[in-house]
């Protein structure tokens, strides 16, 4: 029995059911069947190769969504020509099928970009002290997100162009130079400027992932660079979200642009009687005993003097910004303790010279004579 005879037999048996209902039921039944085929194929592949090829299991999980959609579209493509539907229903379904197919291509393209980026970044996992890793991670993340955005825009635009009314409206909108075009251009300017800034940051790299920066008087680390914004992880665990264009248009401080090592400054006011060379020798010995010091810089200088005290500036270096902060706090605390316990004469103090006035001199003169008289009497 050929296919036409089978369809005629089915039509004879189910003649009382509307043809459009039969057609839609066939299409609706093809989708669960396609999902069942996907689950069966996934189970067979994992059972046969999952233990021997772990990468295959990861690939199946990453492509689960596009694979399901592809099988569903394939099933609908096989059933749709056989479904007894008139043109009023078949044409919208065909158009919906084309839109879904375009979305599938865009989805697959995004998955390919994401999987390629993830595979490439597996070689750069440690980004704390590795500048090359931070460079590649920043570039790949920015390019990936910009590429994903472009793919989404192209996919949506292609899908909309399949509808005649939308295509004509789009052509007339872009062809016109009226107020609508100006409004759309102004509305899209922040998005486009941030996308272009993202490409500039990926190429020139004024910031990278895990760079220590000071922005808007806040200190933190670059946690994430998205397609249009940057997430700064502040020192107290808050998150600051900054547009990408900010890092192109405004100044900011990057403490780890070329190297993570930093020099910390400790300022201290002491008395003029302080033994500065002794304090310098003690600081050098104390820094050498600290695990936070990187062995590069330690220095103590007198940088200022006023009518009361002299100002000492100690310089100590560390491997990165957090260790620099901790080393500064540690050395400041130890310096204060050393001066207090070992050199109390160096503590800041107030000095004053008391000069008696004329009234005080007249009052004190008789007292002085009486004291002299009593002293001579005793002698």
Secondary structure in CASP SS format (residue, H / E / C, confidence):
PFRMAT SS
TARGET T0000
AUTHOR 0000-0000-0000
METHOD secondary structure of the structure
MODEL  1
X C 1.00
X C 1.00
X H 1.00
X H 1.00
X H 1.00
X H 1.00
X H 1.00
X H 1.00
X H 1.00
X H 1.00
X H 1.00
X H 1.00
X H 1.00
X C 1.00
X C 1.00
X C 1.00
X C 1.00
X C 1.00
X H 1.00
X H 1.00
X H 1.00
X H 1.00
X H 1.00
X H 1.00
X H 1.00
X H 1.00
X H 1.00
X H 1.00
X H 1.00
X H 1.00
X H 1.00
X H 1.00
X H 1.00
X H 1.00
X H 1.00
X H 1.00
X H 1.00
X H 1.00
X H 1.00
X H 1.00
X H 1.00
X H 1.00
X H 1.00
X H 1.00
X H 1.00
X H 1.00
X H 1.00
X H 1.00
X H 1.00
X C 1.00
X C 1.00
X C 1.00
X C 1.00
X H 1.00
X H 1.00
X H 1.00
X H 1.00
X H 1.00
X H 1.00
X H 1.00
X H 1.00
X H 1.00
X C 1.00
X H 1.00
X H 1.00
X H 1.00
X H 1.00
X H 1.00
X H 1.00
X H 1.00
X H 1.00
X H 1.00
X H 1.00
X H 1.00
X H 1.00
X H 1.00
X H 1.00
X H 1.00
X H 1.00
X H 1.00
X C 1.00
X C 1.00
X C 1.00
X C 1.00
X C 1.00
X C 1.00
X H 1.00
X H 1.00
X H 1.00
X H 1.00
X H 1.00
X H 1.00
X H 1.00
X H 1.00
X H 1.00
X H 1.00
X H 1.00
X H 1.00
X H 1.00
X H 1.00
X H 1.00
X H 1.00
X H 1.00
X H 1.00
X H 1.00
X H 1.00
X H 1.00
X H 1.00
X H 1.00
X H 1.00
X H 1.00
X H 1.00
X H 1.00
X H 1.00
X H 1.00
X H 1.00
X H 1.00
X H 1.00
X H 1.00
X H 1.00
X H 1.00
X C 1.00
X C 1.00
X C 1.00
X C 1.00
X C 1.00
X C 1.00
X C 1.00
X C 1.00
X C 1.00
X H 1.00
X H 1.00
X H 1.00
X H 1.00
X H 1.00
X H 1.00
X H 1.00
X H 1.00
X H 1.00
X H 1.00
X H 1.00
X H 1.00
X H 1.00
X H 1.00
X H 1.00
X H 1.00
X H 1.00
X H 1.00
X H 1.00
X H 1.00
X H 1.00
X H 1.00
X H 1.00
X H 1.00
X H 1.00
X H 1.00
X H 1.00
X H 1.00
X H 1.00
X H 1.00
X C 1.00
X C 1.00
X C 1.00
X H 1.00
X H 1.00
X H 1.00
X H 1.00
X H 1.00
X H 1.00
X H 1.00
X H 1.00
X H 1.00
X H 1.00
X H 1.00
X H 1.00
X C 1.00
X C 1.00
X C 1.00
X H 1.00
X H 1.00
X H 1.00
X H 1.00
X H 1.00
X H 1.00
X H 1.00
X H 1.00
X H 1.00
X H 1.00
X H 1.00
X H 1.00
X H 1.00
X H 1.00
X H 1.00
X H 1.00
X H 1.00
X H 1.00
X H 1.00
X H 1.00
X H 1.00
X H 1.00
X H 1.00
X H 1.00
X H 1.00
X H 1.00
X C 1.00
X C 1.00
X C 1.00
X C 1.00
X C 1.00
X C 1.00
X C 1.00
X E 1.00
X E 1.00
X E 1.00
X E 1.00
X C 1.00
X C 1.00
X E 1.00
X E 1.00
X E 1.00
X E 1.00
X E 1.00
X E 1.00
X E 1.00
X E 1.00
X C 1.00
X C 1.00
X C 1.00
X E 1.00
X E 1.00
X E 1.00
X E 1.00
X E 1.00
X E 1.00
X C 1.00
X C 1.00
X C 1.00
X C 1.00
X E 1.00
X E 1.00
X E 1.00
X E 1.00
X E 1.00
X C 1.00
X C 1.00
X H 1.00
X H 1.00
X H 1.00
X H 1.00
X C 1.00
X C 1.00
X C 1.00
X E 1.00
X E 1.00
X C 1.00
X C 1.00
X C 1.00
X C 1.00
X C 1.00
X C 1.00
X C 1.00
X E 1.00
X E 1.00
X E 1.00
X E 1.00
X E 1.00
X E 1.00
X E 1.00
X E 1.00
X E 1.00
X C 1.00
X C 1.00
X C 1.00
X C 1.00
X C 1.00
X H 1.00
X H 1.00
X H 1.00
X H 1.00
X H 1.00
X H 1.00
X H 1.00
X H 1.00
X H 1.00
X H 1.00
X H 1.00
X H 1.00
X H 1.00
X C 1.00
X C 1.00
X C 1.00
X C 1.00
X E 1.00
X E 1.00
X E 1.00
X E 1.00
X E 1.00
X E 1.00
X E 1.00
X E 1.00
X E 1.00
X E 1.00
X E 1.00
X E 1.00
X E 1.00
X C 1.00
X C 1.00
X C 1.00
X C 1.00
X E 1.00
X E 1.00
X E 1.00
X E 1.00
X E 1.00
X E 1.00
X E 1.00
X E 1.00
X E 1.00
X C 1.00
X C 1.00
X H 1.00
X H 1.00
X H 1.00
X H 1.00
X H 1.00
X H 1.00
X H 1.00
X H 1.00
X H 1.00
X H 1.00
X H 1.00
X H 1.00
X H 1.00
X H 1.00
X H 1.00
X H 1.00
X H 1.00
X H 1.00
X H 1.00
X H 1.00
X H 1.00
X H 1.00
X C 1.00
X H 1.00
X H 1.00
X H 1.00
X C 1.00
X C 1.00
X C 1.00
X C 1.00
X C 1.00
X C 1.00
X C 1.00
X C 1.00
X C 1.00
X C 1.00
X C 1.00
X H 1.00
X H 1.00
X H 1.00
X H 1.00
X H 1.00
X H 1.00
X H 1.00
X H 1.00
X H 1.00
X H 1.00
X H 1.00
X H 1.00
X H 1.00
X H 1.00
X H 1.00
X H 1.00
X H 1.00
X H 1.00
X H 1.00
X H 1.00
X H 1.00
X C 1.00
END
